[in-house]
């Protein structure tokens, strides 16, 4: 059975997707507590701007690579966090084959790396594994309602397959794997083009564009501020006893999209009005995590109210949207041929 390395003075942590929205905040938190961080990122959706302040940090190393092709690291590693996958529907649907392969082959490569280094491993899974749920709120033992052939399947089923791979290796005693099912997360460093509801509404309000709501707006989401999520991920990695099952990480506060839009309009000086558009296929009607397990096993719960986190995020976007393209260093997607892996041969 693998064992968890507890030597804080020499601990090196690999963060796959470390230049992304959540990954860069996680990298900051790990460096702040004295860990050494290896950031692996392909910059498909990550941003150089997120890690630019860290380039001269003595505890930071950047490896620009796609985890689908990552097989070895030339130094000891004690912990691995896998956050390396596009997380919003417009991003992960732009190249669905690469999304699926990132979830499966990329996760497999990182798990093999963890096994070789005897490193503990946190897999960033998602509430998308519950699909459009018929049980509410969602507990970890709910098996979900996923359309396995729909346009969201590359991500939903990819993450479900990655979980299966993680638990197979855990049961075999080969890797100390912990799986976090992450619910909607928001905060500074989201891309203006991210495509998720909070970034969409804030950017539209700040730029004076109509606020776009898909469907009736009565569908619900639960929004977790990024610093709260990062605390949860670190707590899951550091808890001495492996939970042996997925753990939901999210904020159980539930809001309709109409309520969220009203908060944005009250917060951002704007002339924007709300417009309604057809609901995308397989868009979930309700999302709310049951976080009893996280509370019991990790002593974790979110601390940031939506009103507070939303204001911080709005302030960040107001600054980011007035910054030059060179300064914010927006990522650009390679063409599918440049990133998709062959399915045959």
C-alpha positions in Angstrom: 0.0 0.0 0.0 1.3 3.5 -0.9 2.0 5.9 2.0 1.7 9.6 2.1 4.9 11.7 2.5 4.6 14.1 5.4 7.9 15.8 5.2 6.8 19.4 4.9 10.4 20.8 4.6 11.0 18.9 1.3 7.5 18.6 -0.1 7.2 19.2 -3.8 3.7 19.5 -5.3 2.7 19.2 -8.9 -0.3 21.2 -10.0 -1.6 20.2 -13.4 -3.5 23.1 -14.8 -1.6 25.4 -12.4 -1.9 28.4 -14.7 -5.7 28.2 -14.9 -8.4 29.9 -12.9 -8.5 27.5 -9.9 -5.0 26.1 -10.4 -3.3 29.4 -10.1 -5.1 30.2 -6.8 -4.1 26.7 -5.5 -0.5 27.4 -6.6 -0.5 30.6 -4.7 -1.8 29.0 -1.5 0.7 26.1 -1.7 3.6 28.5 -2.2 2.4 30.7 0.7 2.6 27.8 3.1 6.1 26.8 2.1 5.6 24.1 -0.5 7.6 23.9 -3.7 5.2 23.9 -6.8 5.7 22.5 -10.2 3.1 24.0 -12.5 2.2 21.9 -15.6 0.0 23.7 -18.1 -0.6 23.6 -21.8 -2.1 27.1 -21.8 -5.1 25.9 -23.7 -7.3 27.7 -21.2 -4.7 28.8 -18.7 -3.0 32.2 -18.7 0.6 33.3 -18.4 -0.7 36.4 -16.6 -2.0 34.2 -13.7 1.5 32.9 -12.9 3.7 35.8 -14.1 4.3 37.1 -10.6 5.6 33.7 -9.7 8.3 33.3 -12.4 11.1 34.4 -10.1 9.8 32.7 -7.0 12.5 30.2 -5.8 9.8 27.6 -5.1 8.1 27.7 -8.4 8.8 25.8 -11.6 6.8 25.9 -14.9 6.6 23.0 -17.3 4.6 23.9 -20.4 3.1 20.6 -21.5 -0.2 18.8 -22.2 -0.8 16.1 -19.7 -1.8 13.8 -22.6 1.9 13.7 -23.4 3.4 14.0 -20.0 5.2 10.9 -18.8 8.1 11.8 -16.5 9.3 14.5 -14.1 13.0 14.7 -13.3 12.7 15.3 -9.6 10.9 13.9 -6.6 7.2 14.7 -6.2 5.2 14.2 -3.1 1.7 15.4 -4.1 -0.2 15.8 -7.4 -3.3 17.9 -8.0 -5.0 17.3 -11.3 -7.0 20.3 -12.4 -5.9 20.1 -16.1 -9.1 20.2 -18.1 -11.3 22.9 -19.6 -14.2 23.3 -17.3 -16.9 25.4 -19.0 -19.2 24.1 -21.8 -17.9 26.5 -24.5 -14.3 25.6 -23.7 -14.7 21.8 -23.4 -17.1 21.5 -26.4 -14.7 23.4 -28.6 -12.6 20.2 -29.0 -14.5 17.4 -27.4 -12.1 14.6 -28.4 -9.2 16.4 -26.7 -11.4 17.0 -23.6 -12.2 13.3 -23.3 -8.6 12.3 -23.8 -7.4 14.9 -21.2 -9.8 13.3 -18.7 -8.8 9.7 -19.5 -5.4 9.5 -21.0 -4.1 12.7 -19.2 -5.4 11.5 -15.9 -3.9 8.1 -16.5 -0.5 9.7 -17.2 -0.6 11.7 -14.0 -1.7 8.6 -12.0 1.2 6.7 -13.4 3.5 9.5 -12.4 2.0 9.5 -8.9 2.6 5.7 -8.6 6.3 6.0 -9.6 6.9 8.8 -7.1 4.6 7.4 -4.4 2.8 10.7 -4.4 -0.7 11.4 -3.0 -3.1 12.5 -5.7 -6.2 14.7 -5.8 -8.4 14.4 -8.8 -10.6 17.5 -9.6 -13.8 15.9 -10.7 -17.1 17.8 -11.1 -20.7 18.1 -10.2 -21.3 17.4 -13.9 -21.0 13.7 -13.1 -24.5 14.1 -11.7 -25.8 15.3 -15.0 -29.3 16.9 -14.9 -30.0 15.4 -11.5 -33.3 14.0 -10.4 -32.2 13.9 -6.8 -31.7 17.1 -4.9 -29.5 18.1 -3.2 -26.8 15.9 -4.7 -25.1 13.4 -2.4 -22.0 11.5 -3.4 -23.8 8.2 -3.5 -26.2 9.6 -6.2 -25.2 8.0 -9.5 -26.4 10.8 -11.7 -28.5 11.4 -14.8 -26.0 12.0 -17.6 -26.7 11.9 -21.4 -23.7 9.8 -22.5 -24.1 10.8 -26.2 -24.9 14.5 -25.8 -22.7 17.5 -26.5 -21.7 17.7 -22.8 -20.7 14.0 -22.7 -17.0 14.6 -23.5 -16.7 16.3 -20.1 -19.3 14.6 -18.0 -18.4 11.1 -19.1 -14.7 11.9 -19.3 -14.7 12.9 -15.6 -16.8 9.8 -14.7 -14.2 7.6 -16.5 -11.4 9.5 -14.7 -13.0 8.8 -11.4 -13.3 5.1 -12.3 -9.6 5.0 -13.1 -8.7 6.7 -9.9 -10.7 4.3 -7.7 -9.4 1.3 -9.5 -5.9 2.3 -8.7 -6.9 3.2 -5.1 -8.5 -0.2 -4.6 -5.4 -1.9 -6.0 -3.3 -0.1 -3.4 -1.2 1.6 -6.1 -2.0 5.3 -5.6 -3.3 7.3 -2.7 -6.1 9.0 -4.6 -8.7 11.4 -3.3 -11.5 12.7 -5.6 -13.2 16.1 -5.2 -16.5 16.7 -7.0 -16.4 20.4 -7.6 -19.5 22.5 -7.9 -19.8 25.9 -9.7 -16.8 28.0 -8.7 -16.1 31.7 -9.3 -13.8 34.5 -8.5 -10.9 36.6 -9.8 -8.9 35.3 -12.7 -11.9 33.8 -14.5 -11.4 34.5 -18.2 -13.8 37.1 -19.7 -14.5 34.5 -22.4 -15.0 31.7 -19.8 -18.6 31.1 -20.8 -20.0 30.3 -17.4 -22.9 32.2 -15.9 -21.1 34.5 -13.4 -18.4 35.6 -15.8 -20.9 36.0 -18.6 -23.3 38.2 -16.6 -20.5 40.3 -15.0 -18.7 41.0 -18.3 -22.0 41.8 -20.0 -23.0 44.2 -17.3 -19.6 45.9 -17.2 -19.5 46.4 -21.0 -23.1 47.4 -21.2 -24.2 44.4 -23.2 -27.5 42.7 -22.6 -27.4 40.1 -19.8 -28.1 36.8 -21.5 -30.1 34.2 -19.6 -30.7 30.8 -21.1 -34.1 29.2 -20.5 -36.5 30.7 -18.0 -33.8 31.7 -15.5 -35.5 29.6 -12.8 -32.9 26.9 -13.0 -30.6 27.0 -9.9 -26.9 26.8 -9.2 -24.7 26.9 -6.1 -21.7 29.2 -6.3 -18.5 28.6 -4.3 -15.8 31.3 -4.1 -12.4 30.2 -5.3 -10.5 30.7 -2.1 -13.1 28.4 -0.3 -12.6 25.7 -2.9 -8.8 25.9 -2.6 -9.1 25.4 1.1 -11.2 22.3 0.5 -8.8 20.8 -2.1 -5.9 21.2 0.3 -7.9 19.8 3.2 -8.8 16.8 1.1 -5.2 16.2 0.1 -3.9 16.6 3.7 -6.5 14.6 5.6 -4.6 11.6 7.0 -7.2 8.9 6.3 -8.2 8.5 2.7 -12.0 9.1 2.4 -12.2 6.1 0.0 -15.1 7.8 -1.9 -15.7 11.1 -3.8 -16.2 14.2 -1.7 -18.4 17.1 -2.8 -16.8 20.6 -2.6 -19.2 23.5 -3.2 -21.4 26.1 -1.5 -24.9 24.7 -0.6 -26.4 28.2 -1.0 -28.8 27.8 -3.9 -29.8 30.7 -6.3 -31.8 30.9 -9.4 -30.1 32.5 -12.4 -32.7 35.3 -12.3 -31.7 36.0 -8.7 -28.0 36.1 -9.8 -28.8 38.5 -12.6 -30.6 40.8 -10.2 -27.6 40.8 -7.9 -25.3 41.7 -10.8 -27.6 44.5 -11.9 -27.7 45.9 -8.4 -23.9 45.7 -8.0 -22.6 46.9 -11.4 -23.5 50.4 -12.7 -24.9 49.5 -16.1 -27.7 50.2 -18.6 -27.8 46.5 -19.5 -31.1 44.7 -19.6 -31.9 41.0 -19.4 -32.6 39.0 -22.5 -33.7 35.4 -22.6 -32.4 32.7 -25.0 -33.2 29.0 -25.6 -31.7 26.6 -23.0 -28.8 24.5 -24.3 -29.2 20.8 -24.6 -28.7 18.8 -21.3 -28.3 22.0 -19.2 -29.0 21.0 -15.6 -32.2 22.4 -14.0 -31.0 22.2 -10.4 -27.6 22.0 -8.7 -26.9 22.0 -5.0 -24.2 20.0 -3.2 -24.8 18.1 0.0 -21.5 18.8 1.8 -22.1 16.7 4.9 -19.1 14.5 4.0 -16.7 17.4 3.5 -17.8 18.9 6.8 -17.5 15.6 8.7 -14.2 14.3 7.2 -12.4 17.5 6.4 -13.9 20.0 8.8 -14.5 22.1 5.7 -17.3 24.5 4.7 -17.4 27.6 2.6 -17.1 31.0 4.3 -17.6 33.5 1.5 -21.2 34.7 0.9 -22.2 35.2 -2.7 -22.7 38.9 -2.3 -19.1 39.3 -1.0 -17.5 37.0 -3.5 -19.5 38.5 -6.4 -18.3 42.0 -5.6 -14.7 40.9 -5.5 -15.1 39.2 -8.9 -16.9 42.2 -10.4 -14.1 44.5 -9.2 -11.5 42.1 -10.8 -13.3 42.0 -14.1 -13.7 45.8 -14.1 -9.9 46.1 -14.0 -9.2 43.1 -16.3 -11.5 44.4 -19.0 -9.6 47.7 -19.2 -6.2 46.0 -19.4 -4.4 45.6 -22.7 -4.5 42.2 -24.4 -0.7 41.9 -24.0 -1.0 42.4 -20.2 -3.8 39.9 -19.6 -2.3 37.4 -22.0 -5.6 35.7 -23.1 -5.1 32.1 -24.1 -5.9 31.0 -27.6 -7.1 27.5 -28.5 -4.9 25.5 -30.9 -6.7 24.1 -33.8 -8.2 20.6 -33.1 -5.5 19.0 -35.2 -2.8 20.4 -32.9 -4.2 19.0 -29.7 -6.5 16.1 -30.5 -5.0 12.6 -30.1 -5.5 9.9 -32.8 -8.1 7.4 -32.0 -6.6 4.6 -34.1 -3.1 3.2 -34.8 
